[in-house]
Amino acid sequence: MNLGIPSYLGSFTELLVDHLVMALGASLLGLVVALPLGLLCVRRPRWYPPVLACASVLYSIPSLAFFVLLIAFTGISRTTVVIPLAVYTLAVLIPNVVDGLRAVPESVRQSATAMGYSPARRLLTVDLPIALPTVLAGLRVATVANISMVSVGALIGMGAFGSLFTAAVQLDRLGLAVTGIVVTVVMALVVDAALLGVQWLATPWLRRTRGRTRTRSGRA
Amino acid sequence: MNTLLHYLGEYFGTSANWSGPGGIPTRLREHFGYTLLALGLAFVIAFPLGLWTGHTGRGGAVVTLIANSARALPTYGLLVLLVVLSGIGLVPVLIPLLALAIPPILLNTYEGIRGVDPALTDAARGMGMTRRQVLFEAQLPVALPLILVGTQTAAVQIVATATIAAAVSFGGVGRPIVDGLARNDYTLVVGGAALAAVCSLLVLAIFAGLRRLLVSPGLR
C-alpha cells in the first residue's frame, strides 16, 4: 500500500510511524509536564494565573516560527517538531488538569484521608482517577491538533505525511495533497477513538451513569 | 542562544531590511492586513450563527461536530490543496484561514450564550424584555468573555496559518522564514520568526485590551 506516494519520501509505513511518533510523543511529553504543573496550581492557587498567562503566550507563537527558532538548539530533528507541539499540548492541558482536580468533591477527599490514605496514595488512587475524564478530554483535543500540526514540520524537512503537501506543490500533483489530508484526518479520528477507548476502560464507574465532559477549543 | 541573538541583531540591525517591498514594516502591514480581513469575515459569519444557535438551542450538535472536525484538518495541507486547485491568490489562502477561524468563534459564542444561567434569562424575560433585548442586553454581555476567548483563538490561528501561507508564495512575515530556509540564510529565518512571534504577542495584547474595554466590570 503506497497510495501513489513518490518513493523518495519513504514508504507509507515509515511515514505513518514517523508521524505518530512525533504527534503522540508531543502529547505524552505535554501530559507528563502538565500533571505536576497542574497539581502545583491546585495546591498553590496564586501560581495559577501566571502559569496560565505563560502558557497562553507560548501557545500563541506560530508553529513555523517556533520550529525554526528551535533549529538553533536541536537542529533539524524530530525533537524540533516535538517540543513546540508538547508546549501547545501543555497549554491546552493545564486548565483541564486544574479543573479536573478541583472537581474532586471535598467529602471524597476527606473520606480517603479518614480511611488512612497517605497524601500520595490519595492523589494516585482517588484524585487522579476522578480527574481523568477531564484530563483525557483535553488530551484528545491536543492530540488531534498535534496530528494535524506535525505536517507543518514539512517546511523544515521533518513533516512525515506533511512532506506529501510539499511534494504536491513541487510536482503539481493534486492527488498527493488529497491523500495527505485524508490520511491525516483518518489518523486523527482513529487516535481520538483510541483515547476514548482508553477512557472507557479506565473509568468503569462512569459506564452506567453517562458522564459528559466538556472540551475546550484547541488550536491549529 | 548567542547565535540566535547574533542573527536577530543582524536582521534587525540591517537598515535595508526596514524599507522596500520586502521590508519589515511592509511585511507586518501585509500580515495584519490578512489577519484583519480573515478575522473580520470569520466573525461576520460565525458570530450571528453562534448567537442564533445559542439562543434557540438548535443545531448545537452540528456546531460541536464542525468545531471538532475542523481541528483535525491539516492547515498546511488545506493551503496546498487550494493553491494547487485554483492557483496563487488571495482567495485560495482566505478559505483555509476562514475554515480555521470560524469554528472557535462559532463554538464559543454558542457555548457562551447556552451557558448563561437560565435564572438570569428568566429574570430578564420577567422584567418584560423582548426576545431581542434578552439576547443582546442580558445574554450577550454575560457570554462576552467566552466569545472574546474564541475570537482570540481564531486570531492566533490566523496569524500562525498566514505565516505558513508563505510556503505557497504568500507575503507577510512567513516570507522571510520560507525564503531564508530555501537559501540557507538563517538571519532571514530568525528575523521572520521573531516578527511572527511579535505579531502573535500583539494579538494577545489587543485582546487583553478588548477584554478590559468591553467586558462588564461585574464579570471580571
Boltz contact constraints between the chains, C-beta under 6 A:
constraints:
  - contact:
      token1: [A, 60]
      token2: [B, 156]
      max_distance: 6.0
  - contact:
      token1: [A, 60]
      token2: [B, 200]
      max_distance: 6.0
  - contact:
      token1: [A, 60]
      token2: [B, 204]
      max_distance: 6.0
  - contact:
      token1: [A, 61]
      token2: [B, 197]
      max_distance: 6.0
  - contact:
      token1: [A, 61]
      token2: [B, 200]
      max_distance: 6.0
  - contact:
      token1: [A, 62]
      token2: [B, 160]
      max_distance: 6.0
  - contact:
      token1: [A, 62]
      token2: [B, 163]
      max_distance: 6.0
  - contact:
      token1: [A, 62]
      token2: [B, 196]
      max_distance: 6.0
  - contact:
      token1: [A, 62]
      token2: [B, 200]
      max_distance: 6.0
  - contact:
      token1: [A, 63]
      token2: [B, 160]
      max_distance: 6.0
  - contact:
      token1: [A, 64]
      token2: [B, 163]
      max_distance: 6.0
  - contact:
      token1: [A, 64]
      token2: [B, 164]
      max_distance: 6.0
  - contact:
      token1: [A, 65]
      token2: [B, 193]
      max_distance: 6.0
  - contact:
      token1: [A, 65]
      token2: [B, 196]
      max_distance: 6.0
  - contact:
      token1: [A, 65]
      token2: [B, 197]
      max_distance: 6.0
  - contact:
      token1: [A, 68]
      token2: [B, 177]
      max_distance: 6.0
  - contact:
      token1: [A, 68]
      token2: [B, 189]
      max_distance: 6.0
  - contact:
      token1: [A, 68]
      token2: [B, 193]
      max_distance: 6.0
  - contact:
      token1: [A, 69]
      token2: [B, 193]
      max_distance: 6.0
  - contact:
      token1: [A, 72]
      token2: [B, 3]
      max_distance: 6.0
  - contact:
      token1: [A, 72]
      token2: [B, 4]
      max_distance: 6.0
  - contact:
      token1: [A, 144]
      token2: [B, 71]
      max_distance: 6.0
  - contact:
      token1: [A, 144]
      token2: [B, 72]
      max_distance: 6.0
  - contact:
      token1: [A, 145]
      token2: [B, 71]
      max_distance: 6.0
  - contact:
      token1: [A, 148]
      token2: [B, 72]
      max_distance: 6.0
  - contact:
      token1: [A, 148]
      token2: [B, 74]
      max_distance: 6.0
  - contact:
      token1: [A, 151]
      token2: [B, 74]
      max_distance: 6.0
  - contact:
      token1: [A, 151]
      token2: [B, 76]
      max_distance: 6.0
  - contact:
      token1: [A, 151]
      token2: [B, 77]
      max_distance: 6.0
  - contact:
      token1: [A, 152]
      token2: [B, 76]
      max_distance: 6.0
  - contact:
      token1: [A, 152]
      token2: [B, 164]
      max_distance: 6.0
  - contact:
      token1: [A, 155]
      token2: [B, 167]
      max_distance: 6.0
  - contact:
      token1: [A, 162]
      token2: [B, 76]
      max_distance: 6.0
  - contact:
      token1: [A, 165]
      token2: [B, 76]
      max_distance: 6.0
  - contact:
      token1: [A, 165]
      token2: [B, 77]
      max_distance: 6.0
  - contact:
      token1: [A, 165]
      token2: [B, 80]
      max_distance: 6.0
  - contact:
      token1: [A, 168]
      token2: [B, 80]
      max_distance: 6.0
  - contact:
      token1: [A, 168]
      token2: [B, 84]
      max_distance: 6.0
  - contact:
      token1: [A, 169]
      token2: [B, 80]
      max_distance: 6.0
  - contact:
      token1: [A, 174]
      token2: [B, 84]
      max_distance: 6.0
  - contact:
      token1: [A, 177]
      token2: [B, 77]
      max_distance: 6.0
  - contact:
      token1: [A, 177]
      token2: [B, 80]
      max_distance: 6.0
  - contact:
      token1: [A, 177]
      token2: [B, 81]
      max_distance: 6.0
  - contact:
      token1: [A, 177]
      token2: [B, 84]
      max_distance: 6.0
  - contact:
      token1: [A, 180]
      token2: [B, 77]
      max_distance: 6.0
  - contact:
      token1: [A, 181]
      token2: [B, 77]
      max_distance: 6.0
  - contact:
      token1: [A, 184]
      token2: [B, 74]
      max_distance: 6.0
  - contact:
      token1: [A, 185]
      token2: [B, 72]
      max_distance: 6.0
  - contact:
      token1: [A, 188]
      token2: [B, 72]
      max_distance: 6.0
  - contact:
      token1: [A, 217]
      token2: [B, 104]
      max_distance: 6.0
  - contact:
      token1: [A, 217]
      token2: [B, 107]
      max_distance: 6.0
  - contact:
      token1: [A, 217]
      token2: [B, 153]
      max_distance: 6.0
  - contact:
      token1: [A, 218]
      token2: [B, 71]
      max_distance: 6.0
  - contact:
      token1: [A, 219]
      token2: [B, 157]
      max_distance: 6.0
  - contact:
      token1: [A, 220]
      token2: [B, 75]
      max_distance: 6.0
  - contact:
      token1: [A, 220]
      token2: [B, 100]
      max_distance: 6.0
  - contact:
      token1: [A, 220]
      token2: [B, 157]
      max_distance: 6.0
